[in-house]
Amino acid sequence: MNLEMLRQNANQIFQAGIAAANPYDAVKQHFVLDENYSKIHIVAFGKAACAMANAAQELIPANLLGEAIAVTNYENVVTVKNIEVIGASHPLPDSAGFEAAKRIDKIATNANAGELVLVLISGGGSALIPYPVDSITLEEKIATTNLLLSCGATIHEINCIRKQLSQLKGGHLGNKIAPAKCHALILSDVLGDDLSVIASGTTVTDESTFAEAITILKSKNVWDNAPQSVQNYLEKAMLETPKMSENVTNTLIGSNAMSVEAAVKAAQLLGYEVILHDYPLSGEARDVAEEFVLMVKNRHLQNEKTAFITGGETTVTLRGNGRGGRNQEMTVAFAIAAEKYGLKNEWVFLSGGTDGIDGVSPAAGGIVDAGTLQRMKNTGVNPAELLKNNDSYHALKSSNDLLMTGATGTNVADLQILLIHTK
């Protein structure tokens, strides 16, 4: 098989994983209309908000539809019938998201007994609806988020702190909706599908504490750099966690595990022997890439066509000022490690975000092969130096190895696909 066909196979498998997390189909499948409610309000937030809200409004009769809002990242904004769509910033919050959060808070607090608030949650929701406690400004919340994103904190650690500083997260939104009923349909971008972590658990009881948030900031060596108002609030706040209202129910409708399963099936249909690798994948992106290469090199492959498939969410500790994201960083590190350890046979490695956006770049990730490093060097690029500067975007751009999908309208973390042909 020629290299171009191998790359096409990797893309095809990746697209199968994205399709399995289609938010429109997931809502259609899981939402059962109950016409006994006097009104049904729609509150959607996350990267899949528009598709999820569109599916919901198609199922709800016009006479029952109440307030309806969808908040998504700017790249995913589309017009949706009967829905107020608001674009906001991700991964760093902005004032548009702040105003949208206020609108959601108003819908929640104004909902009456006998009504339903259908909450549609997808990945990215935490950043898109920032509503900090009164003693902390939006700018201070943004500064705290930026610190966490830059220090290699995991999504669980980031969301723990977001919940402590928010008026909506950590179950507060669900409690504000009472006495109306709240039903949340959740598309998970979090490994393990812990509902209290997805979009910082707006409709789920928060088991984390302020003390835990302080420990995370200190362990990442960013406590002293956090705004003073954040330090003061966390140190003085009460540790008691509010219990969730009995009027709240939650349903998981899509996840990374489901997308990995779909990718496995797609690879099998293409004739690959599939090996599920170290799922769910986590850790420092460049370290994970090197470990991946070593695992493959030391494994005796039985078949002519083998696919190693996994998914998850790695982290990047910023050491430079380049452009890129965890998926791009992983693919560049994989190409470097493959050359370093002499990975044989014909291979292609793809790592991409299912949302189509990797870090602060327009790429979903990268797709590299045995010729990637030479193509980079032919343009005068030093891949190792760019990786050291966290500039994986420009490294991959030089070799034409960026994975460009555009915003996909969904978000269930990342997928990694390694295809190897031994003949």
C-alpha positions in Angstrom: 0.0 0.0 0.0 1.4 3.4 -0.9 1.9 6.1 1.7 -0.9 8.3 0.5 -3.5 5.5 0.9 -2.1 4.8 4.4 -2.7 8.4 5.3 -6.2 8.3 3.8 -7.0 5.2 6.0 -5.8 7.0 9.1 -8.1 9.9 8.3 -11.0 7.7 7.5 -10.7 5.9 10.9 -10.4 9.3 12.6 -13.6 10.5 10.9 -15.4 7.4 12.0 -14.6 8.2 15.6 -15.9 11.8 15.2 -19.1 10.6 13.6 -19.8 8.3 16.6 -19.9 11.4 18.8 -22.4 13.2 16.5 -24.3 15.4 19.0 -27.4 15.9 16.9 -28.0 12.1 16.6 -27.2 11.6 20.2 -29.9 14.0 21.4 -32.4 12.6 18.9 -31.8 9.1 20.3 -31.9 10.0 24.1 -34.5 12.8 24.5 -38.0 11.5 25.1 -40.6 14.3 24.9 -43.0 14.6 27.9 -45.9 16.9 27.0 -47.1 17.1 30.6 -44.7 20.1 31.2 -46.2 23.5 30.8 -43.0 24.8 29.3 -39.7 23.3 28.2 -36.7 25.6 28.2 -33.4 24.7 26.4 -30.0 25.7 27.9 -27.1 24.4 25.7 -23.4 25.1 26.2 -20.2 23.6 24.9 -18.7 23.0 21.5 -21.6 20.8 20.4 -24.3 23.3 21.7 -25.7 24.3 18.3 -26.2 20.7 17.0 -27.7 19.5 20.3 -30.0 22.5 20.6 -31.1 22.1 17.0 -32.1 18.4 17.6 -34.0 19.3 20.8 -36.0 22.2 19.3 -37.0 19.9 16.4 -38.5 17.5 19.0 -40.3 20.1 21.2 -43.7 21.5 19.9 -43.7 25.3 19.4 -46.4 25.8 22.1 -44.2 24.1 24.7 -40.9 25.7 23.8 -39.9 28.4 26.3 -36.6 30.2 26.6 -33.9 28.7 24.4 -30.2 29.5 24.3 -27.0 27.9 23.0 -23.5 29.0 23.9 -20.6 27.7 21.9 -17.1 28.7 20.7 -16.9 31.2 17.9 -15.8 28.6 15.4 -18.9 26.5 15.9 -21.5 29.2 15.8 -24.3 28.5 13.3 -27.9 29.8 13.1 -30.4 27.5 14.8 -34.2 27.9 14.4 -35.9 29.1 17.6 -32.6 29.3 19.5 -30.6 32.3 20.6 -27.0 31.4 19.7 -24.1 33.1 21.4 -20.5 32.8 20.5 -17.9 32.9 23.2 -14.2 32.2 23.7 -12.5 28.9 24.4 -10.2 27.8 26.1 -9.8 31.2 27.8 -13.2 32.8 28.8 -14.3 36.2 27.6 -16.9 38.9 28.3 -19.3 37.4 25.7 -19.3 34.1 27.7 -19.8 36.0 30.9 -22.9 37.7 29.5 -24.2 34.4 28.2 -23.7 32.8 31.7 -25.8 35.6 33.2 -28.6 34.8 30.7 -28.4 31.1 31.7 -28.5 32.0 35.3 -31.7 34.1 34.7 -33.4 31.3 32.8 -32.6 28.9 35.7 -33.8 31.1 38.5 -37.0 32.1 36.6 -38.0 28.5 35.8 -41.3 27.5 37.5 -42.7 24.4 39.0 -44.3 22.2 36.3 -41.6 23.3 33.7 -38.6 21.5 32.4 -35.2 23.0 31.8 -33.4 20.7 29.3 -29.6 21.3 29.8 -27.5 20.2 26.9 -23.8 19.9 27.9 -20.7 19.2 25.8 -17.0 19.6 26.0 -15.7 23.2 26.4 -18.7 24.2 28.5 -16.5 25.3 31.5 -14.7 28.1 29.6 -17.7 29.1 27.6 -20.0 30.2 30.5 -17.7 31.8 33.1 -19.7 33.2 36.0 -17.2 33.8 38.9 -18.3 34.5 42.4 -18.9 38.1 43.2 -15.5 38.7 44.9 -13.6 37.6 41.8 -13.6 39.5 38.5 -13.8 37.9 35.1 -10.3 39.1 34.3 -9.0 37.4 37.5 -10.8 34.2 36.6 -9.2 34.3 33.1 -5.8 34.8 34.6 -6.3 31.8 36.9 -7.5 29.6 33.9 -4.4 30.7 31.9 -2.1 29.7 34.7 -3.7 26.2 34.8 -3.5 25.7 31.1 0.1 26.7 31.0 1.4 24.5 33.9 0.4 21.0 32.7 -2.7 20.7 34.9 -5.1 17.9 34.0 -8.7 18.6 33.0 -9.8 17.2 36.4 -7.5 19.6 38.2 -8.5 22.6 36.1 -12.2 21.9 36.6 -11.8 21.4 40.3 -10.7 25.0 40.6 -13.2 26.3 38.1 -16.0 24.8 40.2 -14.9 26.4 43.4 -14.8 29.9 41.8 -18.1 29.6 39.9 -21.8 30.5 40.5 -23.0 27.9 37.9 -20.5 25.0 38.0 -20.2 22.4 40.7 -23.9 21.7 40.7 -25.0 25.3 41.2 -26.9 25.5 37.9 -29.0 22.4 38.7 -29.9 23.7 42.1 -31.0 27.1 40.7 -33.4 25.5 38.3 -35.5 24.1 41.1 -38.5 24.0 41.6 -38.6 23.3 37.9 -37.3 19.9 36.7 -33.8 19.8 35.2 -32.7 17.0 32.8 -29.2 17.2 31.4 -28.0 15.3 28.3 -24.2 15.1 28.5 -21.7 14.6 25.8 -18.5 13.7 27.6 -15.0 15.0 26.8 -13.6 13.6 30.0 -11.8 10.3 30.4 -13.8 8.0 32.6 -17.0 10.0 32.0 -17.1 11.5 35.5 -20.2 13.7 35.2 -19.0 16.0 38.0 -16.0 16.9 35.8 -17.6 17.3 32.4 -18.0 21.1 31.9 -17.3 21.3 35.6 -20.4 19.5 36.6 -23.1 22.2 36.4 -25.9 19.7 37.2 -23.9 17.3 39.4 -23.1 17.4 43.1 -19.5 18.6 43.6 -17.4 16.3 45.8 -14.2 18.4 45.5 -13.2 21.0 48.1 -11.6 24.4 48.4 -8.7 22.8 50.2 -8.2 20.5 47.2 -8.2 23.5 44.8 -5.5 25.1 46.9 -3.4 21.9 46.9 -3.6 21.8 43.1 -2.4 25.3 42.7 0.4 24.8 45.1 1.5 21.5 43.6 1.7 23.1 40.1 3.8 25.9 41.6 1.3 28.6 40.5 -0.4 29.5 43.8 1.8 32.6 44.4 1.0 33.7 40.8 -2.8 33.4 41.2 -4.7 36.6 41.7 -4.9 37.7 45.4 -8.7 37.7 45.2 -8.6 34.0 44.2 -6.2 33.1 47.0 -8.3 35.0 49.6 -11.6 33.4 48.4 -10.3 29.8 48.5 -8.7 30.3 51.9 -11.8 31.8 53.5 -14.6 29.9 51.7 -16.6 27.3 53.5 -15.8 23.7 52.7 -19.3 22.4 52.7 -20.5 21.1 49.3 -24.2 21.8 48.4 -26.3 18.7 47.7 -28.0 18.3 44.4 -31.7 19.0 44.1 -33.9 15.9 43.6 -35.4 17.6 40.6 -32.2 17.0 38.6 -31.4 14.0 36.4 -28.4 13.4 34.1 -27.9 11.1 31.1 -24.6 10.4 29.3 -25.2 10.4 25.5 -21.7 10.2 24.1 -18.0 9.8 25.1 -14.4 9.2 24.0 -14.8 5.5 24.7 -17.7 5.3 22.2 -15.6 7.1 19.6 -12.6 4.8 20.2 -14.9 1.8 19.7 -16.1 3.3 16.4 -12.5 3.9 15.3 -11.7 0.2 16.1 -14.6 -1.0 14.0 -13.6 1.3 11.1 -10.0 0.0 11.2 -11.2 -3.6 11.2 -13.4 -3.0 8.1 -10.3 -1.8 6.4 -8.6 -5.1 7.1 -6.4 -4.1 10.1 -5.6 -6.2 13.1 -6.5 -3.7 15.9 -4.6 -3.4 19.1 -6.1 -1.1 21.8 -3.2 0.8 23.2 -2.9 2.0 26.8 -6.5 3.3 26.9 -7.3 5.9 28.2 -4.1 7.8 27.2 -2.8 10.4 29.5 0.5 12.1 30.5 2.9 14.6 29.0 2.3 14.5 25.3 6.0 14.2 24.2 6.7 11.5 26.8 3.6 9.5 25.8 4.8 9.7 22.2 8.2 8.3 22.9 6.7 5.5 25.1 4.3 4.6 22.2 7.3 4.3 19.8 9.2 2.1 22.1 6.2 -0.2 22.7 5.7 -0.7 19.0 9.4 -1.2 18.3 9.6 -4.0 20.9 6.5 -5.8 19.7 6.6 -8.5 17.2 3.8 -7.8 14.7 2.0 -10.9 13.3 -0.1 -9.3 10.6 0.7 -7.4 7.5 -1.6 -4.5 8.5 -1.8 -3.5 12.2 -3.6 -0.6 13.8 -2.9 0.7 17.3 -5.8 2.8 18.4 -6.4 4.7 21.6 -7.9 7.9 22.9 -7.7 10.3 25.8 -6.3 13.6 26.8 -2.6 14.3 27.3 -1.1 17.4 28.7 1.6 19.9 27.7 3.9 21.8 30.0 4.8 25.0 28.2 8.5 25.6 28.0 8.6 28.0 25.1 6.4 30.5 23.3 5.5 28.6 20.1 2.2 27.7 18.7 0.4 24.3 18.7 -1.4 21.9 21.0 -1.1 18.5 22.7 -2.0 16.5 19.5 0.5 18.4 17.3 3.2 18.1 20.0 2.6 14.4 20.3 2.9 13.8 16.5 6.1 15.8 16.2 7.6 14.0 19.2 6.5 10.6 17.7 8.3 11.4 14.5 11.4 12.3 16.3 11.3 9.2 18.5 10.6 7.0 15.5 13.8 8.2 13.9 15.7 8.0 17.1 14.8 4.4 17.8 14.7 3.2 14.2 11.0 2.3 13.9 10.8 0.1 10.9 8.2 -0.7 8.3 5.8 1.7 6.6 3.8 3.7 9.2 1.5 6.7 9.7 0.6 8.2 13.1 -2.4 10.5 13.6 -3.3 12.4 16.8 -6.3 14.7 16.7 -8.8 16.5 18.8 -12.4 15.4 18.0 -13.5 19.0 18.1 -11.2 19.9 15.2 -9.2 22.5 17.3 -5.9 21.6 19.0 -4.6 24.2 21.4 -4.2 27.7 20.1 -4.1 26.8 16.4 -6.5 26.1 13.5 -5.4 22.5 13.3 -7.1 19.5 14.8 -3.7 17.8 15.3 -1.1 16.2 13.1 -0.5 13.2 10.9 3.1 12.1 10.4 5.0 9.3 8.7 8.6 8.2 8.2 9.3 11.0 5.8 8.1 13.8 8.0 11.4 14.9 9.6 13.2 15.0 6.3 10.4 17.1 4.8 10.8 19.5 7.7 14.6 19.6 7.3 14.2 20.3 3.6 12.5 23.5 4.4 15.2 24.6 6.8 13.3 23.6 9.9 14.9 22.0 13.0 12.0 19.8 14.4 13.7 19.2 17.7 14.2 22.9 18.3 10.7 23.7 17.4 9.4 21.0 19.7 11.6 22.4 22.5 9.9 25.8 21.9 6.4 24.2 21.9 6.1 25.2 18.2 4.7 22.0 16.8 2.3 23.9 14.6 5.0 25.5 12.5 7.0 22.2 12.4 4.0 20.3 10.9 3.1 23.2 8.6 6.5 23.1 7.1 6.1 19.4 6.2 2.5 19.7 5.2 1.5 17.3 8.0 -1.1 19.4 9.9 -4.5 17.6 10.4 -7.0 20.2 9.2 -10.7 19.3 9.7 -12.2 22.6 10.8 -14.5 22.8 13.8 -16.5 19.5 14.0 -19.3 20.6 16.2 -18.5 18.0 18.8 -15.9 17.3 21.5 -15.1 14.0 23.1 -11.3 14.5 23.8 -8.6 13.1 21.4 -8.0 10.1 19.2 -4.7 8.5 18.3 -4.2 6.1 15.4 -1.0 4.4 14.4 -1.1 2.3 11.2 1.7 0.0 10.3 2.3 -2.1 7.2 5.0 -4.8 7.4 5.1 -5.5 3.6 
